[in-house]
Amino acid sequence: MWKQENNKLKRTIEFDDFVSAFGFMTQVAIIAERMNHHPNWSNSYNKVSFELCTHDVGDKVTERDRELASAIDKILAG
């Protein structure tokens, strides 16, 4: 689940393995590029962590961040 903390939407997702995590990141990258809203994220083996905020409004959570979070959730739901 997403958690709003320190002006960011945060979530860490764990996958079965690195390939699954990387495949998921590829799907997110395509959607984020279409939205022109690029997340702060990291990957360590089978975990992908997000910190979403909108930089051009002073690094605060906006509707754009919530839309990207929703799109990420849809990818996870399959």
C-alpha positions in Angstrom: 0.0 0.0 0.0 1.0 3.6 -0.6 2.0 5.7 2.3 2.2 9.5 2.3 5.2 10.6 4.3 7.5 13.7 4.1 5.7 15.1 1.1 6.1 11.8 -0.9 4.0 8.8 -1.8 6.1 5.8 -0.8 5.8 2.1 -1.5 8.1 -0.9 -1.7 7.1 -3.9 -3.7 8.7 -7.3 -3.5 8.8 -9.7 -6.4 9.8 -13.4 -6.7 13.1 -12.5 -8.4 15.2 -9.8 -10.2 13.8 -10.5 -13.6 10.2 -10.0 -12.4 11.1 -6.8 -10.6 12.9 -5.5 -13.7 10.1 -6.4 -16.0 7.7 -4.5 -13.8 10.0 -1.5 -13.8 10.0 -1.6 -17.6 6.2 -1.4 -17.6 6.2 1.5 -15.2 8.8 3.3 -17.2 6.6 3.2 -20.4 3.6 4.6 -18.5 5.6 7.2 -16.7 7.1 8.4 -19.9 3.6 8.7 -21.5 2.5 10.8 -18.5 5.8 12.8 -18.6 6.0 12.1 -14.8 9.1 10.3 -13.8 9.4 8.6 -10.4 12.2 8.5 -7.9 12.7 4.8 -7.6 15.2 2.2 -6.8 15.7 -1.5 -7.3 17.6 -4.0 -5.1 17.4 -7.5 -6.4 13.7 -8.3 -6.1 12.5 -5.1 -4.5 11.3 -1.9 -6.2 10.9 1.2 -4.0 9.1 4.4 -5.0 9.0 8.0 -3.7 6.6 10.0 -5.8 6.3 13.8 -5.6 6.0 16.6 -8.2 9.3 18.5 -8.4 8.0 21.6 -10.3 5.5 22.4 -7.4 8.1 22.2 -4.7 8.4 18.5 -4.2 4.9 17.9 -3.0 2.4 15.2 -3.6 -0.1 16.2 -6.3 -2.8 14.6 -8.4 -0.1 13.6 -10.9 1.6 11.5 -8.3 -1.7 9.8 -7.3 -2.4 9.1 -11.0 1.0 7.4 -11.4 0.5 5.5 -8.2 -2.9 4.3 -9.5 -1.3 3.2 -12.8 1.4 1.3 -10.9 -1.3 -0.5 -8.9 -3.1 -1.4 -12.1 0.1 -3.0 -13.4 0.4 -5.0 -10.2 -3.2 -6.1 -10.4 -2.5 -7.5 -13.9 
